Amino acid sequence: MTSDRPIRHMAPFALPRPSLPRQSALSRGSAIVIGIFLVMVLLDPPVRALSQQLDPALRDLLRGLTRLGNAGWPLGSGLAALAVVQLLLIRETGRRQVALRRMRAAVLFVLGAVAGSGVLSSLAKNIIGRARPTLEAAGEFDFVSFAFQAGHASFPSGHATTAMAMMVALALILPRHALGLLTAGGLIALTRALIGMHWMSDVLVGAGLGTLFTLALSHQLYGARNRDLVSRRVATLCFAALRDRVRETWFRLSLPERLGMRAVPVSRRT
């Protein structure tokens, strides 16, 4: 005896759509390794050849730009800025104090991004031990692991790491200027390959390391809140606090009397 119920047809089989955020660590790692290998094969030799043919004047210009990727100056200037902010916080109250605290958080964020990514880059390049293109007999696949020598500390580029870590951090803090900052960071990183100090793959991996480390640090510390750390209002209040402290110090040292100037009292605004 047969049933009169209609037969329900099964839904057609459909393959799930690939999703980049849902990729496994093995999948992402394989893609990164293959991508780096392709860059080594396809870009490293021609970019090295281009660097050897650059006009001397252009090379000198690029050498000047590449110094901006040295971690010494952002760390030094950042520590100096942090010291100034700390001194201003001793005397300020109200809105200025809040603004200075935001400025301090922004400076610490930039310092952390540059220092942290720089440490990772330094460890990686000394462990991997890739030969620099400046070595005469060096090829793009010349590796001496754990060499701990400057000639075999090419991968990744420390300057590229610092440049992108610094500019990405500033872009997150100052989103209205993000395009210019990121473009400048990319140019500074690129100079390392154009002057022949690094392979192109060194630069790309270093830039990626600096970018990813900074984004991870930002997410860990602030989430999306770091975008509001240094608004125009915050910058104005911090500048006003600095201006008043400079004036106060100037008149306290009696410099106007020595120079024959009339002392003007400093008005304090919160």
Buried (B, 14 or more C-beta within 10 A) or exposed (E): EEEEEEEEEEEEEEEEEEEEEEEEEEEEEEEEEEBBEEBBEEBBBEBBEEBEEBEEEEBEBBEEBBEBBBBEBBBEEBEEBBEBBEEBBEBBEEBBBEBBBBBBBBBBBBBBBBBBBBEBBBEBBBEBBBBBBBEEEBBBEBBEEEBEEEBBBBBBBBBBBBBBBBBBBBBBBBEEEBEEBBEBBBBBBBBBBBBBBBBBBBBBBBBBBBBBBBBEBBEEBBEEEBBEBBBEEBBEBBEBBBEBBEBBEBBEEEEEEEEEEEEEEBEEEE
